[in-house]
Amino acid sequence: MKANVGSIDRIVRIVAGLALIAWAALFNGPVWAWIGVVPLATGIFRICPAYSLFGLNTCGTKQ
């Protein structure tokens, strides 16, 4: 699979994912906050299955 998550999108996903996970783990946040694992993983691996499904690409490279 080719990367389809760009630089700014990647940073936003990683920060949001870490914030949600920290909220759930450190501050007794709600259980649903563990969903932060998803944006964290898509930010780290630069592949978003939903983007692939809808044909989106924020990388800026031609595919």
PQR file of N, CA, C, O and H, with PARSE charges and radii, in Angstrom:
ATOM      1  N   MET A   1       0.837  -1.184   0.000 -0.4000 1.5000
ATOM      2  CA  MET A   1       0.000   0.000   0.000 -0.0000 2.0000
ATOM      3  C   MET A   1       0.879   1.244   0.000  0.5500 1.7000
ATOM      4  O   MET A   1       1.920   1.282   0.656 -0.5500 1.4000
ATOM      5  N   LYS A   2       0.455   2.244  -0.730 -0.4000 1.5000
ATOM      6  CA  LYS A   2       1.202   3.492  -0.796 -0.0000 2.0000
ATOM      7  C   LYS A   2       0.709   4.454   0.280  0.5500 1.7000
ATOM      8  O   LYS A   2      -0.457   4.423   0.673 -0.5500 1.4000
ATOM      9  H   LYS A   2      -0.390   2.213  -1.263  0.4000 1.0000
ATOM     10  N   ALA A   3       1.601   5.294   0.741 -0.4000 1.5000
ATOM     11  CA  ALA A   3       1.253   6.294   1.748 -0.0000 2.0000
ATOM     12  C   ALA A   3       0.223   7.270   1.176  0.5500 1.7000
ATOM     13  O   ALA A   3       0.338   7.702   0.029 -0.5500 1.4000
ATOM     14  H   ALA A   3       2.548   5.319   0.421  0.4000 1.0000
ATOM     15  N   ASN A   4      -0.773   7.609   1.975 -0.4000 1.5000
ATOM     16  CA  ASN A   4      -1.784   8.563   1.528 -0.0000 2.0000
ATOM     17  C   ASN A   4      -2.078   9.624   2.590  0.5500 1.7000
ATOM     18  O   ASN A   4      -3.072  10.345   2.492 -0.5500 1.4000
ATOM     19  H   ASN A   4      -0.866   7.259   2.907  0.4000 1.0000
ATOM     20  N   VAL A   5      -1.213   9.720   3.603 -0.4000 1.5000
ATOM     21  CA  VAL A   5      -1.368  10.711   4.662 -0.0000 2.0000
ATOM     22  C   VAL A   5      -0.181  11.665   4.587  0.5500 1.7000
ATOM     23  O   VAL A   5       0.969  11.245   4.717 -0.5500 1.4000
ATOM     24  H   VAL A   5      -0.406   9.135   3.682  0.4000 1.0000
ATOM     25  N   GLY A   6      -0.462  12.942   4.378 -0.4000 1.5000
ATOM     26  CA  GLY A   6       0.582  13.952   4.235 -0.0000 2.0000
ATOM     27  C   GLY A   6       1.184  14.400   5.561  0.5500 1.7000
ATOM     28  O   GLY A   6       0.785  13.924   6.624 -0.5500 1.4000
ATOM     29  H   GLY A   6      -1.396  13.283   4.272  0.4000 1.0000
ATOM     30  N   SER A   7       2.136  15.309   5.494 -0.4000 1.5000
ATOM     31  CA  SER A   7       2.910  15.745   6.657 -0.0000 2.0000
ATOM     32  C   SER A   7       2.055  16.411   7.734  0.5500 1.7000
ATOM     33  O   SER A   7       2.094  16.006   8.896 -0.5500 1.4000
ATOM     34  H   SER A   7       2.461  15.695   4.631  0.4000 1.0000
ATOM     35  N   ILE A   8       1.292  17.421   7.358 -0.4000 1.5000
ATOM     36  CA  ILE A   8       0.476  18.130   8.348 -0.0000 2.0000
ATOM     37  C   ILE A   8      -0.606  17.206   8.888  0.5500 1.7000
ATOM     38  O   ILE A   8      -0.858  17.183  10.092 -0.5500 1.4000
ATOM     39  H   ILE A   8       1.260  17.751   6.415  0.4000 1.0000
ATOM     40  N   ASP A   9      -1.236  16.456   8.022 -0.4000 1.5000
ATOM     41  CA  ASP A   9      -2.255  15.490   8.416 -0.0000 2.0000
ATOM     42  C   ASP A   9      -1.661  14.478   9.392  0.5500 1.7000
ATOM     43  O   ASP A   9      -2.301  14.100  10.374 -0.5500 1.4000
ATOM     44  H   ASP A   9      -1.031  16.475   7.043  0.4000 1.0000
ATOM     45  N   ARG A  10      -0.463  14.056   9.121 -0.4000 1.5000
ATOM     46  CA  ARG A  10       0.230  13.079   9.969 -0.0000 2.0000
ATOM     47  C   ARG A  10       0.485  13.639  11.368  0.5500 1.7000
ATOM     48  O   ARG A  10       0.238  12.959  12.364 -0.5500 1.4000
ATOM     49  H   ARG A  10       0.056  14.363   8.324  0.4000 1.0000
ATOM     50  N   ILE A  11       0.974  14.865  11.444 -0.4000 1.5000
ATOM     51  CA  ILE A  11       1.249  15.499  12.736 -0.0000 2.0000
ATOM     52  C   ILE A  11      -0.038  15.654  13.546  0.5500 1.7000
ATOM     53  O   ILE A  11      -0.063  15.370  14.743 -0.5500 1.4000
ATOM     54  H   ILE A  11       1.175  15.417  10.635  0.4000 1.0000
ATOM     55  N   VAL A  12      -1.101  16.104  12.886 -0.4000 1.5000
ATOM     56  CA  VAL A  12      -2.386  16.279  13.568 -0.0000 2.0000
ATOM     57  C   VAL A  12      -2.902  14.951  14.105  0.5500 1.7000
ATOM     58  O   VAL A  12      -3.387  14.886  15.234 -0.5500 1.4000
ATOM     59  H   VAL A  12      -1.081  16.334  11.913  0.4000 1.0000
ATOM     60  N   ARG A  13      -2.801  13.898  13.310 -0.4000 1.5000
ATOM     61  CA  ARG A  13      -3.262  12.577  13.742 -0.0000 2.0000
ATOM     62  C   ARG A  13      -2.461  12.062  14.938  0.5500 1.7000
ATOM     63  O   ARG A  13      -3.034  11.526  15.885 -0.5500 1.4000
ATOM     64  H   ARG A  13      -2.407  13.950  12.393  0.4000 1.0000
ATOM     65  N   ILE A  14      -1.146  12.223  14.896 -0.4000 1.5000
ATOM     66  CA  ILE A  14      -0.305  11.732  15.989 -0.0000 2.0000
ATOM     67  C   ILE A  14      -0.589  12.503  17.271  0.5500 1.7000
ATOM     68  O   ILE A  14      -0.723  11.898  18.335 -0.5500 1.4000
ATOM     69  H   ILE A  14      -0.680  12.659  14.126  0.4000 1.0000
ATOM     70  N   VAL A  15      -0.682  13.820  17.190 -0.4000 1.5000
ATOM     71  CA  VAL A  15      -0.954  14.634  18.378 -0.0000 2.0000
ATOM     72  C   VAL A  15      -2.332  14.314  18.951  0.5500 1.7000
ATOM     73  O   VAL A  15      -2.479  14.152  20.162 -0.5500 1.4000
ATOM     74  H   VAL A  15      -0.572  14.312  16.326  0.4000 1.0000
ATOM     75  N   ALA A  16      -3.345  14.222  18.080 -0.4000 1.5000
ATOM     76  CA  ALA A  16      -4.698  13.911  18.544 -0.0000 2.0000
ATOM     77  C   ALA A  16      -4.756  12.518  19.167  0.5500 1.7000
ATOM     78  O   ALA A  16      -5.383  12.328  20.210 -0.5500 1.4000
ATOM     79  H   ALA A  16      -3.225  14.353  17.096  0.4000 1.0000
ATOM     80  N   GLY A  17      -4.110  11.554  18.536 -0.4000 1.5000
ATOM     81  CA  GLY A  17      -4.093  10.200  19.066 -0.0000 2.0000
ATOM     82  C   GLY A  17      -3.426  10.126  20.420  0.5500 1.7000
ATOM     83  O   GLY A  17      -3.946   9.492  21.339 -0.5500 1.4000
ATOM     84  H   GLY A  17      -3.601  11.708  17.689  0.4000 1.0000
ATOM     85  N   LEU A  18      -2.272  10.772  20.554 -0.4000 1.5000
ATOM     86  CA  LEU A  18      -1.571  10.782  21.846 -0.0000 2.0000
ATOM     87  C   LEU A  18      -2.384  11.492  22.923  0.5500 1.7000
ATOM     88  O   LEU A  18      -2.402  11.065  24.078 -0.5500 1.4000
ATOM     89  H   LEU A  18      -1.849  11.287  19.808  0.4000 1.0000
ATOM     90  N   ALA A  19      -3.055  12.577  22.541 -0.4000 1.5000
ATOM     91  CA  ALA A  19      -3.871  13.314  23.506 -0.0000 2.0000
ATOM     92  C   ALA A  19      -5.030  12.453  24.003  0.5500 1.7000
ATOM     93  O   ALA A  19      -5.312  12.426  25.201 -0.5500 1.4000
ATOM     94  H   ALA A  19      -3.040  12.924  21.603  0.4000 1.0000
ATOM     95  N   LEU A  20      -5.695  11.760  23.104 -0.4000 1.5000
ATOM     96  CA  LEU A  20      -6.809  10.901  23.512 -0.0000 2.0000
ATOM     97  C   LEU A  20      -6.339   9.747  24.398  0.5500 1.7000
ATOM     98  O   LEU A  20      -6.976   9.425  25.401 -0.5500 1.4000
ATOM     99  H   LEU A  20      -5.466  11.782  22.131  0.4000 1.0000
ATOM    100  N   ILE A  21      -5.232   9.134  24.022 -0.4000 1.5000
ATOM    101  CA  ILE A  21      -4.698   8.016  24.809 -0.0000 2.0000
ATOM    102  C   ILE A  21      -4.264   8.507  26.192  0.5500 1.7000
ATOM    103  O   ILE A  21      -4.525   7.839  27.192 -0.5500 1.4000
ATOM    104  H   ILE A  21      -4.714   9.395  23.207  0.4000 1.0000
ATOM    105  N   ALA A  22      -3.609   9.659  26.259 -0.4000 1.5000
ATOM    106  CA  ALA A  22      -3.187  10.216  27.550 -0.0000 2.0000
ATOM    107  C   ALA A  22      -4.395  10.536  28.419  0.5500 1.7000
ATOM    108  O   ALA A  22      -4.380  10.296  29.626 -0.5500 1.4000
ATOM    109  H   ALA A  22      -3.396  10.202  25.447  0.4000 1.0000
ATOM    110  N   TRP A  23      -5.434  11.076  27.806 -0.4000 1.5000
ATOM    111  CA  TRP A  23      -6.658  11.387  28.535 -0.0000 2.0000
ATOM    112  C   TRP A  23      -7.249  10.114  29.152  0.5500 1.7000
ATOM    113  O   TRP A  23      -7.637  10.104  30.320 -0.5500 1.4000
ATOM    114  H   TRP A  23      -5.446  11.271  26.825  0.4000 1.0000
ATOM    115  N   ALA A  24      -7.312   9.054  28.363 -0.4000 1.5000
ATOM    116  CA  ALA A  24      -7.878   7.792  28.841 -0.0000 2.0000
ATOM    117  C   ALA A  24      -6.990   7.138  29.893  0.5500 1.7000
ATOM    118  O   ALA A  24      -7.495   6.628  30.893 -0.5500 1.4000
ATOM    119  H   ALA A  24      -6.997   9.062  27.414  0.4000 1.0000
ATOM    120  N   ALA A  25      -5.696   7.146  29.685 -0.4000 1.5000
ATOM    121  CA  ALA A  25      -4.781   6.412  30.561 -0.0000 2.0000
ATOM    122  C   ALA A  25      -4.406   7.173  31.832  0.5500 1.7000
ATOM    123  O   ALA A  25      -4.357   6.592  32.916 -0.5500 1.4000
ATOM    124  H   ALA A  25      -5.286   7.560  28.873  0.4000 1.0000
ATOM    125  N   LEU A  26      -4.144   8.457  31.699 -0.4000 1.5000
ATOM    126  CA  LEU A  26      -3.614   9.209  32.830 -0.0000 2.0000
ATOM    127  C   LEU A  26      -4.659   9.989  33.623  0.5500 1.7000
ATOM    128  O   LEU A  26      -4.486  10.219  34.820 -0.5500 1.4000
ATOM    129  H   LEU A  26      -4.183   8.929  30.819  0.4000 1.0000
ATOM    130  N   PHE A  27      -5.722  10.390  32.972 -0.4000 1.5000
ATOM    131  CA  PHE A  27      -6.699  11.258  33.617 -0.0000 2.0000
ATOM    132  C   PHE A  27      -8.068  10.609  33.775  0.5500 1.7000
ATOM    133  O   PHE A  27      -9.077  11.298  33.924 -0.5500 1.4000
ATOM    134  H   PHE A  27      -5.862  10.203  31.999  0.4000 1.0000
ATOM    135  N   ASN A  28      -8.095   9.287  33.742 -0.4000 1.5000
ATOM    136  CA  ASN A  28      -9.343   8.532  33.900 -0.0000 2.0000
ATOM    137  C   ASN A  28     -10.446   9.021  32.964  0.5500 1.7000
ATOM    138  O   ASN A  28     -11.595   9.194  33.373 -0.5500 1.4000
ATOM    139  H   ASN A  28      -7.276   8.727  33.621  0.4000 1.0000
ATOM    140  N   GLY A  29     -10.083   9.239  31.719 -0.4000 1.5000
ATOM    141  CA  GLY A  29     -11.045   9.651  30.713 -0.0000 2.0000
ATOM    142  C   GLY A  29     -11.979   8.504  30.368  0.5500 1.7000
ATOM    143  O   GLY A  29     -11.818   7.394  30.875 -0.5500 1.4000
ATOM    144  H   GLY A  29      -9.150   9.099  31.387  0.4000 1.0000
ATOM    145  N   PRO A  30     -12.942   8.765  29.520 -0.5600 1.5000
ATOM    146  CA  PRO A  30     -13.892   7.718  29.141  0.2800 2.0000
ATOM    147  C   PRO A  30     -13.217   6.611  28.330  0.5500 1.7000
ATOM    148  O   PRO A  30     -12.161   6.816  27.731 -0.5500 1.4000
ATOM    149  N   VAL A  31     -13.839   5.453  28.324 -0.4000 1.5000
ATOM    150  CA  VAL A  31     -13.287   4.294  27.613 -0.0000 2.0000
ATOM    151  C   VAL A  31     -13.158   4.581  26.119  0.5500 1.7000
ATOM    152  O   VAL A  31     -12.212   4.117  25.482 -0.5500 1.4000
ATOM    153  H   VAL A  31     -14.696   5.287  28.810  0.4000 1.0000
ATOM    154  N   TRP A  32     -14.094   5.338  25.555 -0.4000 1.5000
ATOM    155  CA  TRP A  32     -14.050   5.608  24.115 -0.0000 2.0000
ATOM    156  C   TRP A  32     -12.816   6.408  23.708  0.5500 1.7000
ATOM    157  O   TRP A  32     -12.488   6.460  22.523 -0.5500 1.4000
ATOM    158  H   TRP A  32     -14.862   5.715  26.072  0.4000 1.0000
ATOM    159  N   ALA A  33     -12.125   7.033  24.661 -0.4000 1.5000
ATOM    160  CA  ALA A  33     -10.936   7.821  24.328 -0.0000 2.0000
ATOM    161  C   ALA A  33      -9.787   6.940  23.833  0.5500 1.7000
ATOM    162  O   ALA A  33      -8.838   7.440  23.231 -0.5500 1.4000
ATOM    163  H   ALA A  33     -12.392   6.991  25.624  0.4000 1.0000
ATOM    164  N   TRP A  34      -9.872   5.632  24.085 -0.4000 1.5000
ATOM    165  CA  TRP A  34      -8.844   4.720  23.572 -0.0000 2.0000
ATOM    166  C   TRP A  34      -8.891   4.621  22.047  0.5500 1.7000
ATOM    167  O   TRP A  34      -8.004   4.023  21.438 -0.5500 1.4000
ATOM    168  H   TRP A  34     -10.643   5.225  24.574  0.4000 1.0000
ATOM    169  N   ILE A  35      -9.911   5.198  21.433 -0.4000 1.5000
ATOM    170  CA  ILE A  35      -9.983   5.236  19.962 -0.0000 2.0000
ATOM    171  C   ILE A  35      -8.799   6.035  19.402  0.5500 1.7000
ATOM    172  O   ILE A  35      -8.539   5.996  18.200 -0.5500 1.4000
ATOM    173  H   ILE A  35     -10.632   5.684  21.928  0.4000 1.0000
ATOM    174  N   GLY A  36      -8.086   6.753  20.266 -0.4000 1.5000
ATOM    175  CA  GLY A  36      -6.897   7.490  19.857 -0.0000 2.0000
ATOM    176  C   GLY A  36      -5.814   6.607  19.263  0.5500 1.7000
ATOM    177  O   GLY A  36      -4.900   7.101  18.604 -0.5500 1.4000
ATOM    178  H   GLY A  36      -8.297   6.784  21.243  0.4000 1.0000
ATOM    179  N   VAL A  37      -5.909   5.307  19.492 -0.4000 1.5000
ATOM    180  CA  VAL A  37      -4.956   4.364  18.904 -0.0000 2.0000
ATOM    181  C   VAL A  37      -5.064   4.389  17.374  0.5500 1.7000
ATOM    182  O   VAL A  37      -4.064   4.216  16.678 -0.5500 1.4000
ATOM    183  H   VAL A  37      -6.652   4.905  20.027  0.4000 1.0000
ATOM    184  N   VAL A  38      -6.265   4.601  16.861 -0.4000 1.5000
ATOM    185  CA  VAL A  38      -6.478   4.589  15.405 -0.0000 2.0000
ATOM    186  C   VAL A  38      -5.764   5.756  14.722  0.5500 1.7000
ATOM    187  O   VAL A  38      -4.963   5.521  13.816 -0.5500 1.4000
ATOM    188  H   VAL A  38      -7.078   4.742  17.427  0.4000 1.0000
ATOM    189  N   PRO A  39      -6.025   7.013  15.124 -0.5600 1.5000
ATOM    190  CA  PRO A  39      -5.282   8.097  14.457  0.2800 2.0000
ATOM    191  C   PRO A  39      -3.783   8.029  14.695  0.5500 1.7000
ATOM    192  O   PRO A  39      -2.999   8.422  13.830 -0.5500 1.4000
ATOM    193  N   LEU A  40      -3.375   7.533  15.861 -0.4000 1.5000
ATOM    194  CA  LEU A  40      -1.950   7.384  16.124 -0.0000 2.0000
ATOM    195  C   LEU A  40      -1.320   6.399  15.141  0.5500 1.7000
ATOM    196  O   LEU A  40      -0.268   6.680  14.566 -0.5500 1.4000
ATOM    197  H   LEU A  40      -4.012   7.213  16.563  0.4000 1.0000
ATOM    198  N   ALA A  41      -1.950   5.267  14.950 -0.4000 1.5000
ATOM    199  CA  ALA A  41      -1.426   4.254  14.024 -0.0000 2.0000
ATOM    200  C   ALA A  41      -1.418   4.758  12.582  0.5500 1.7000
ATOM    201  O   ALA A  41      -0.443   4.548  11.861 -0.5500 1.4000
ATOM    202  H   ALA A  41      -2.804   5.039  15.416  0.4000 1.0000
ATOM    203  N   THR A  42      -2.491   5.418  12.157 -0.4000 1.5000
ATOM    204  CA  THR A  42      -2.530   5.915  10.778 -0.0000 2.0000
ATOM    205  C   THR A  42      -1.512   7.023  10.566  0.5500 1.7000
ATOM    206  O   THR A  42      -0.986   7.180   9.464 -0.5500 1.4000
ATOM    207  H   THR A  42      -3.283   5.589  12.742  0.4000 1.0000
ATOM    208  N   GLY A  43      -1.229   7.791  11.610 -0.4000 1.5000
ATOM    209  CA  GLY A  43      -0.202   8.828  11.504 -0.0000 2.0000
ATOM    210  C   GLY A  43       1.196   8.245  11.441  0.5500 1.7000
ATOM    211  O   GLY A  43       2.037   8.727  10.683 -0.5500 1.4000
ATOM    212  H   GLY A  43      -1.656   7.664  12.506  0.4000 1.0000
ATOM    213  N   ILE A  44       1.449   7.224  12.220 -0.4000 1.5000
ATOM    214  CA  ILE A  44       2.772   6.602  12.234 -0.0000 2.0000
ATOM    215  C   ILE A  44       3.049   5.878  10.921  0.5500 1.7000
ATOM    216  O   ILE A  44       4.133   6.018  10.355 -0.5500 1.4000
ATOM    217  H   ILE A  44       0.765   6.832  12.836  0.4000 1.0000
ATOM    218  N   PHE A  45       2.081   5.107  10.431 -0.4000 1.5000
ATOM    219  CA  PHE A  45       2.296   4.301   9.234 -0.0000 2.0000
ATOM    220  C   PHE A  45       1.974   5.038   7.935  0.5500 1.7000
ATOM    221  O   PHE A  45       2.246   4.525   6.850 -0.5500 1.4000
ATOM    222  H   PHE A  45       1.200   4.994  10.890  0.4000 1.0000
ATOM    223  N   ARG A  46       1.396   6.239   8.038 -0.4000 1.5000
ATOM    224  CA  ARG A  46       1.063   7.089   6.889 -0.0000 2.0000
ATOM    225  C   ARG A  46       0.103   6.439   5.907  0.5500 1.7000
ATOM    226  O   ARG A  46       0.084   6.791   4.727 -0.5500 1.4000
ATOM    227  H   ARG A  46       1.176   6.656   8.919  0.4000 1.0000
ATOM    228  N   ILE A  47      -0.693   5.494   6.387 -0.4000 1.5000
ATOM    229  CA  ILE A  47      -1.684   4.836   5.546 -0.0000 2.0000
ATOM    230  C   ILE A  47      -3.030   4.885   6.260  0.5500 1.7000
ATOM    231  O   ILE A  47      -3.159   4.410   7.388 -0.5500 1.4000
ATOM    232  H   ILE A  47      -0.677   5.208   7.346  0.4000 1.0000
ATOM    233  N   CYS A  48      -4.023   5.456   5.605 -0.4000 1.5000
ATOM    234  CA  CYS A  48      -5.361   5.533   6.166 -0.0000 2.0000
ATOM    235  C   CYS A  48      -6.304   4.722   5.277  0.5500 1.7000
ATOM    236  O   CYS A  48      -6.534   5.094   4.126 -0.5500 1.4000
ATOM    237  H   CYS A  48      -3.919   5.842   4.689  0.4000 1.0000
ATOM    238  N   PRO A  49      -6.853   3.620   5.793 -0.5600 1.5000
ATOM    239  CA  PRO A  49      -7.758   2.801   4.988  0.2800 2.0000
ATOM    240  C   PRO A  49      -8.986   3.577   4.501  0.5500 1.7000
ATOM    241  O   PRO A  49      -9.460   3.341   3.390 -0.5500 1.4000
ATOM    242  N   ALA A  50      -9.497   4.485   5.303 -0.4000 1.5000
ATOM    243  CA  ALA A  50     -10.656   5.276   4.887 -0.0000 2.0000
ATOM    244  C   ALA A  50     -10.294   6.177   3.699  0.5500 1.7000
ATOM    245  O   ALA A  50     -11.096   6.336   2.779 -0.5500 1.4000
ATOM    246  H   ALA A  50      -9.112   4.677   6.205  0.4000 1.0000
ATOM    247  N   TYR A  51      -9.110   6.758   3.715 -0.4000 1.5000
ATOM    248  CA  TYR A  51      -8.661   7.571   2.588 -0.0000 2.0000
ATOM    249  C   TYR A  51      -8.576   6.720   1.324  0.5500 1.7000
ATOM    250  O   TYR A  51      -8.971   7.166   0.247 -0.5500 1.4000
ATOM    251  H   TYR A  51      -8.459   6.629   4.463  0.4000 1.0000
ATOM    252  N   SER A  52      -8.069   5.511   1.451 -0.4000 1.5000
ATOM    253  CA  SER A  52      -7.974   4.615   0.298 -0.0000 2.0000
ATOM    254  C   SER A  52      -9.347   4.291  -0.255  0.5500 1.7000
ATOM    255  O   SER A  52      -9.549   4.261  -1.469 -0.5500 1.4000
ATOM    256  H   SER A  52      -7.749   5.149   2.326  0.4000 1.0000
ATOM    257  N   LEU A  53     -10.287   4.050   0.641 -0.4000 1.5000
ATOM    258  CA  LEU A  53     -11.653   3.709   0.245 -0.0000 2.0000
ATOM    259  C   LEU A  53     -12.293   4.836  -0.566  0.5500 1.7000
ATOM    260  O   LEU A  53     -12.975   4.582  -1.559 -0.5500 1.4000
ATOM    261  H   LEU A  53     -10.123   4.074   1.627  0.4000 1.0000
ATOM    262  N   PHE A  54     -12.071   6.081  -0.138 -0.4000 1.5000
ATOM    263  CA  PHE A  54     -12.693   7.231  -0.791 -0.0000 2.0000
ATOM    264  C   PHE A  54     -11.801   7.888  -1.837  0.5500 1.7000
ATOM    265  O   PHE A  54     -12.192   8.888  -2.440 -0.5500 1.4000
ATOM    266  H   PHE A  54     -11.517   6.287   0.668  0.4000 1.0000
ATOM    267  N   GLY A  55     -10.619   7.345  -2.058 -0.4000 1.5000
ATOM    268  CA  GLY A  55      -9.712   7.876  -3.076 -0.0000 2.0000
ATOM    269  C   GLY A  55      -9.061   9.188  -2.688  0.5500 1.7000
ATOM    270  O   GLY A  55      -8.707   9.978  -3.563 -0.5500 1.4000
ATOM    271  H   GLY A  55     -10.302   6.533  -1.568  0.4000 1.0000
ATOM    272  N   LEU A  56      -8.894   9.441  -1.406 -0.4000 1.5000
ATOM    273  CA  LEU A  56      -8.267  10.681  -0.946 -0.0000 2.0000
ATOM    274  C   LEU A  56      -6.770  10.486  -0.755  0.5500 1.7000
ATOM    275  O   LEU A  56      -6.296   9.377  -0.510 -0.5500 1.4000
ATOM    276  H   LEU A  56      -9.181   8.799  -0.695  0.4000 1.0000
ATOM    277  N   ASN A  57      -6.043  11.579  -0.870 -0.4000 1.5000
ATOM    278  CA  ASN A  57      -4.594  11.541  -0.688 -0.0000 2.0000
ATOM    279  C   ASN A  57      -4.126  12.934  -0.266  0.5500 1.7000
ATOM    280  O   ASN A  57      -4.321  13.900  -1.004 -0.5500 1.4000
ATOM    281  H   ASN A  57      -6.428  12.480  -1.069  0.4000 1.0000
ATOM    282  N   THR A  58      -3.519  13.044   0.899 -0.4000 1.5000
ATOM    283  CA  THR A  58      -3.004  14.337   1.350 -0.0000 2.0000
ATOM    284  C   THR A  58      -1.488  14.401   1.270  0.5500 1.7000
ATOM    285  O   THR A  58      -0.877  15.346   1.767 -0.5500 1.4000
ATOM    286  H   THR A  58      -3.361  12.260   1.498  0.4000 1.0000
ATOM    287  N   CYS A  59      -0.880  13.400   0.647 -0.4000 1.5000
ATOM    288  CA  CYS A  59       0.578  13.347   0.534 -0.0000 2.0000
ATOM    289  C   CYS A  59       1.147  14.395  -0.401  0.5500 1.7000
ATOM    290  O   CYS A  59       2.233  14.918  -0.151 -0.5500 1.4000
ATOM    291  H   CYS A  59      -1.377  12.632   0.242  0.4000 1.0000
ATOM    292  N   GLY A  60       0.462  14.701  -1.436 -0.4000 1.5000
ATOM    293  CA  GLY A  60       0.984  15.638  -2.404 -0.0000 2.0000
ATOM    294  C   GLY A  60       1.792  14.965  -3.498  0.5500 1.7000
ATOM    295  O   GLY A  60       2.289  15.642  -4.399 -0.5500 1.4000
ATOM    296  H   GLY A  60      -0.421  14.276  -1.639  0.4000 1.0000
ATOM    297  N   THR A  61       1.936  13.646  -3.442 -0.4000 1.5000
ATOM    298  CA  THR A  61       2.654  12.922  -4.484 -0.0000 2.0000
ATOM    299  C   THR A  61       1.664  12.308  -5.444  0.5500 1.7000
ATOM    300  O   THR A  61       0.546  11.961  -5.063 -0.5500 1.4000
ATOM    301  H   THR A  61       1.533  13.096  -2.710  0.4000 1.0000
ATOM    302  N   LYS A  62       2.072  12.177  -6.671 -0.4000 1.5000
ATOM    303  CA  LYS A  62       1.226  11.549  -7.691 -0.0000 2.0000
ATOM    304  C   LYS A  62       1.264  10.038  -7.514  0.5500 1.7000
ATOM    305  O   LYS A  62       2.315   9.446  -7.269 -0.5500 1.4000
ATOM    306  H   LYS A  62       2.980  12.458  -6.980  0.4000 1.0000
ATOM    307  N   GLN A  63       0.108   9.442  -7.642 -0.4000 1.5000
ATOM    308  CA  GLN A  63       0.048   7.984  -7.521 -0.0000 2.0000
ATOM    309  C   GLN A  63      -0.399   7.373  -8.828  0.5500 1.7000
ATOM    310  O   GLN A  63      -0.512   6.151  -8.931 -0.5500 1.4000
ATOM    311  H   GLN A  63      -0.746   9.923  -7.842  0.4000 1.0000
TER
END
